[in-house]
Amino acid sequence: MMPPRPKLFDFHGVSMIHYFTDNWENIQNFKARPDDVLIATYPKAGTTWVSYILDLLYFSQPDRQKSTPIHERVPFLEIHIPNFSSGTDLADSLHTSPRLIKTHLPVQLVPKSFWEQKCRVVYVARNAKDNAVSYFHFDRMNLAQPEPGDWNSFLQRFMDGKMVFGSWYDHVTGWWERKQSHPKLHYMFFEDMVEDTGREIDKLCSFLGLTSTGEEKEKIRHLVQFDNMKKDDMANYSTVNVMDFKISPFMRKGKVGDWKNHFTITQNEQFDEDYTKKMKNTTLQFRTETMMPPRPNLFDFHGVSMIHYFTDNWENIQNFKARPDDVLIATYPKAGTTWVSYILDLLYFSQPDRQKSTPIHERVPFLEIHIPNFSSGIDLADSLHTSPRLIKTHLPVQLIPKSFWEQKCRVVYVARNAKDNVVSYFHFDRMNFVHPEPGDWNSFLQRFMDGKMVFGSWYDHVTGWWERKQSHPKLHYMFFEDMIEDTGREIDKLCSFLGLTSTAEQKEKIRHLAQFDNMKKDDMANYSTVNIMDFKISPFMRKGKVGDWKNHFTITQNEQFDEDYKKKMKNTTLQFRTEV
């Protein structure tokens, strides 16, 4: 059994516990080498994340990453717990060059050999509010740390600096000051890493003098995504028996801004006042929220134009376990996805509390989406307690996880005429910051005709699903134009396909709720709760009409489009209406 939790005591002016001071003579006499890389952080500021990135940058060997826990590949210098190898012993036994070593020591307690040998140091800092929250949950589950107490008392201790490894304020400012005199110290921010991991990996490579190809760095960026690391037993500390994962995982959320779910308004006001006093004499600044990273670029993915937000979680997407009663809602983007999702949600689960309190993108998860600081589509789908689960996708038919076909799931596909679809997609890309820059209307229209859009060619998408309908009896192919023309009739067809029996009164109520103007005003349906979209540029739900393309296409564009359309659609029986 673990001994009782340790007590804090003062150690050279820093609050510590004996597990990090029992081996002090060996720590202070540790012989650093010139090529050692020291990774320094205050606890719960991104240590494991940066350790994993550096390990991959230097030693990207599958056997190493799959067989040796990160705490052995990157030893924790000062740790000394009975029945475990000490950090100094693990560091001394490393055969790698360089050795990657981590520490939480404040700058004044770091062994002098690291400075004498002019080692490279990577310091990671995290904003105080998120750091305090993460540290609280860590202390709850780590039996080798002092009892955290309740959140309020813990937060007060954090402000007073009565934490293992001392004051956050002294720690981050102490290392910041050292950076000014030590050119081999790279000071990073957790918030910057969340905002754009790829950019921060580039900075690390530059600091460390490493040359990695774009492909290698992209692979590393994918491997070190929070959700991937959280599932990796060699990175998530699940092999360490001093932690109780029933209380909290070692890797909990990895977000910026989670502090807002813990701080009361009073706590926040008191914290801000105290923070201003303690940080008034430093140039160091933190962000407690992140901005969206630059818009992504298109790339070819299995023959389809895509962006990384829809491929980063690809292994988990392809291995998604569909259930026989799942209903998959598939569309090309901006073809009526939210409309049909909303109708199906009402048909199956017409509960006022559900529709009024939970956004549609949580009730009907977007399978392939994977954006930092948001729950992935896979995680949302796996956490659904409904039966059936309603899941949406924009994937072309050939990229759909095979389990949907194996389980013979029902699929509802919605198609919209190309002209209105491209107009709607243009305005969507203007306001959606996780999509590529749309450019002007003329160049966007050309890209649409060329199939250089997120999720690929409209022509391939609608015809691919049309062909699959011929061999898959559980696929219902709908048209946006038909829904506009007679929503009630299309609801009847959906009920017939899904085997649902609803009264005429219930269907009429659903038809009313799902009217465009009603949905546009509904914050649980109009995506106004999603902060990656700028509604000042364009609303997510814009017009919902058939024929708006006539307000955008010039005569010349229309003639060119029609000529191109005939060539691309000549071998299919699929037909669309551009007016109703």
Helices and strands as residue ranges (DSSP letters): E 9-11, E 14-16, G 18-20, H 24-28, E 37-41, H 47-58, H 62-67, H 70-73, H 87-92, E 100-103, G 107-109, H 112-116, E 120-125, H 128-141, H 151-160, H 168-181, E 185-189, H 190-195, H 197-208, H 214-223, H 226-230, G 258-261, H 265-278, E 299-301, E 304-306, G 308-310, H 314-318, E 327-331, H 337-348, H 352-357, H 360-363, H 377-382, E 390-393, G 397-399, H 402-406, E 410-415, H 418-431, H 441-450, H 458-471, E 475-479, H 480-485, H 487-498, H 504-513, H 516-521, G 548-551, H 555-568
